[in-house]
Amino acid sequence: MPNSSQDGVAIEFRDVRFRVGNGLEVLRGVTLQVERGETMILLGRSGSGKTTLLKLVNALHVPSEGEILVDGKATAKWDPIALRRGIGYVIQEAGLFPHFTVARNIGLVPRMLGWPDEKIAARVNELLEVVGLEKGMAERYPNELSGGQRQRVGVARALAADPPILLMDEPFGALDAITRDELQREFQDLQKRLQKTIVFVTHDLREAMLLGSQIALLENGQLVTQLAPAEFRESNDPRVQRYLRAFQDNFTPTDGDAR
């Protein structure tokens, strides 16, 4: 499974191209490195290639050209099951199994790995506390939870087997503004404690500034630039400036944004 060491490059894209069946090129020669322990934001409008890039990491997609390396090993050479067991995956709307309780949803991967029941139960209780949920929620079903609670369960499920890498595809995008803000702040605190390698997809500039240690801006399947949030805000690249202008009316920097 992927390495948990905090040194070096965890994920690397080398001149990655991806085409769909009709020949349309979704990604066009993306080269990008994600250091261990950092939160890399993939920022861009809908259709820019963000989610496709994310799915290449855990081999849900296969590149048409180029390669993706996880811990220095091309995804094509990984056993897909072994690769995915070292990667947590969080999507919008959580993607929970509706007929499973919260406990069964969180314990799904540990159970597949053959953990004993007592260890799974202890891990479920631990993670409920980590994501700010009461232990009594363990026996509830997803339809008995609020949207914010379901997302918390989704994060807990992704963390269950303690993977060193997390892939997050607009995990807070469907939530109301107040709940989204709460979960963003909690995510910041969680990452400070756990120091996971995170690739996080969003089209929201404020979210990118708040949560990212690096921001990779994508446009039309190409990497425009990769910068720290403070550098991104000061960039003279016209494509970055265009993105900044689009958000300037509703973007107010906070202390957390200036990292």
NORGI-V814835 format. One record per residue. N is the residue number from 1. RES is the residue in one small letter. PSI is psi in radians with two decimals (999 if undefined). BURIAL is + if it has 9 or more other ideal C-beta (glycine too) atoms within 8 Angstrom, else -. Layout:
n: (N;N)
res: (RES;RES)
psi: (PSI;PSI)
burial: (BURIAL;BURIAL)
//
This chain:
n: (1;2;3;4;5;6;7;8;9;10;11;12;13;14;15;16;17;18;19;20;21;22;23;24;25;26;27;28;29;30;31;32;33;34;35;36;37;38;39;40;41;42;43;44;45;46;47;48;49;50;51;52;53;54;55;56;57;58;59;60;61;62;63;64;65;66;67;68;69;70;71;72;73;74;75;76;77;78;79;80;81;82;83;84;85;86;87;88;89;90;91;92;93;94;95;96;97;98;99;100;101;102;103;104;105;106;107;108;109;110;111;112;113;114;115;116;117;118;119;120;121;122;123;124;125;126;127;128;129;130;131;132;133;134;135;136;137;138;139;140;141;142;143;144;145;146;147;148;149;150;151;152;153;154;155;156;157;158;159;160;161;162;163;164;165;166;167;168;169;170;171;172;173;174;175;176;177;178;179;180;181;182;183;184;185;186;187;188;189;190;191;192;193;194;195;196;197;198;199;200;201;202;203;204;205;206;207;208;209;210;211;212;213;214;215;216;217;218;219;220;221;222;223;224;225;226;227;228;229;230;231;232;233;234;235;236;237;238;239;240;241;242;243;244;245;246;247;248;249;250;251;252;253;254;255;256;257;258;259)
res: (m;p;n;s;s;q;d;g;v;a;i;e;f;r;d;v;r;f;r;v;g;n;g;l;e;v;l;r;g;v;t;l;q;v;e;r;g;e;t;m;i;l;l;g;r;s;g;s;g;k;t;t;l;l;k;l;v;n;a;l;h;v;p;s;e;g;e;i;l;v;d;g;k;a;t;a;k;w;d;p;i;a;l;r;r;g;i;g;y;v;i;q;e;a;g;l;f;p;h;f;t;v;a;r;n;i;g;l;v;p;r;m;l;g;w;p;d;e;k;i;a;a;r;v;n;e;l;l;e;v;v;g;l;e;k;g;m;a;e;r;y;p;n;e;l;s;g;g;q;r;q;r;v;g;v;a;r;a;l;a;a;d;p;p;i;l;l;m;d;e;p;f;g;a;l;d;a;i;t;r;d;e;l;q;r;e;f;q;d;l;q;k;r;l;q;k;t;i;v;f;v;t;h;d;l;r;e;a;m;l;l;g;s;q;i;a;l;l;e;n;g;q;l;v;t;q;l;a;p;a;e;f;r;e;s;n;d;p;r;v;q;r;y;l;r;a;f;q;d;n;f;t;p;t;d;g;d;a;r)
psi: (2.80;2.58;2.49;0.03;2.57;0.15;2.47;-2.93;2.22;-0.74;2.37;2.28;2.20;1.80;0.94;2.23;2.53;2.21;2.52;3.10;-0.57;0.13;-0.08;2.26;1.92;-0.66;2.44;1.45;0.86;2.19;2.15;2.47;2.44;2.03;2.65;2.38;-0.02;2.81;1.88;2.06;2.23;1.87;2.48;2.85;2.95;2.37;0.11;-0.20;0.13;-0.94;-0.63;-0.77;-0.72;-0.78;-0.33;-0.48;-0.76;0.42;0.47;-0.43;2.73;2.26;2.52;-0.61;2.80;-2.99;2.75;2.24;2.33;2.04;0.71;0.06;2.23;2.42;-0.49;-0.38;-0.14;2.58;2.15;-0.67;-0.77;-0.70;-0.86;-0.44;-0.33;0.18;2.14;2.58;2.12;2.24;2.94;2.48;0.20;-0.64;0.59;2.67;2.05;-0.46;0.05;2.51;2.95;-0.78;-0.75;-0.64;-0.83;-0.68;0.13;-0.94;-0.81;-0.65;-0.69;-0.50;-0.04;0.36;2.56;2.71;-0.69;-0.69;-0.68;-0.80;-0.73;-0.69;-0.69;-0.84;-0.70;-0.79;-0.57;-0.73;-0.73;-0.71;0.15;0.56;2.61;2.58;-0.49;-0.26;-0.14;-0.57;0.12;2.87;2.76;-0.63;-0.09;0.09;2.73;2.95;-0.74;-0.67;-0.69;-0.71;-0.65;-0.72;-0.69;-0.72;-0.75;-0.74;-0.72;-0.50;-0.11;-0.78;0.27;0.93;2.55;-0.33;2.38;2.34;2.21;2.03;1.66;0.96;-0.40;0.14;-0.48;0.10;2.75;2.83;-0.72;-0.81;-0.69;-0.77;-0.74;-0.81;-0.58;-0.77;-0.71;-0.65;-0.74;-0.85;-0.71;-0.77;-0.61;-0.62;-0.72;-0.49;0.82;2.80;2.11;2.31;2.09;2.07;2.30;2.79;0.06;1.98;-0.71;-0.75;-0.72;-0.79;-0.66;-0.71;-0.37;2.52;-0.42;2.55;2.15;1.96;2.20;2.50;2.15;0.73;0.12;2.61;2.04;-0.88;2.80;2.02;2.73;2.71;-0.80;-0.67;-0.63;-0.77;-0.52;0.02;2.48;-0.01;2.20;-0.52;-0.64;-0.76;-0.67;-0.72;-0.73;-0.73;-0.62;-0.45;-0.08;-0.47;-0.50;0.30;2.00;1.95;2.51;3.06;-0.68;-0.47;-0.41;0.20;999)
burial: (-;+;-;-;-;-;-;-;+;+;+;+;+;+;+;+;+;+;-;-;-;-;-;-;+;+;+;-;+;+;-;+;-;+;+;+;-;+;+;+;+;+;+;+;-;-;-;+;+;+;-;+;+;+;+;+;+;+;+;-;-;-;+;-;-;+;+;+;+;+;-;-;-;-;+;-;-;+;-;-;-;+;+;+;+;+;+;+;+;+;+;+;-;+;-;+;-;-;-;+;+;+;+;+;+;+;+;+;+;+;+;-;-;-;+;-;-;-;+;+;+;-;+;+;+;-;+;+;+;+;+;-;+;-;-;-;+;+;-;+;+;+;-;-;+;-;+;+;+;+;+;+;+;+;+;+;+;+;+;+;+;-;+;+;+;+;+;+;+;+;+;+;+;-;+;-;-;-;+;+;-;+;+;+;+;+;+;+;-;+;+;-;-;-;-;+;+;+;+;+;+;+;-;-;+;+;+;+;+;+;+;+;-;+;+;+;+;+;+;-;+;+;+;+;+;-;+;+;+;-;-;+;+;-;+;-;-;-;+;+;+;-;+;+;-;-;+;-;-;-;+;-;-;-;-;-;+;-;-)
//
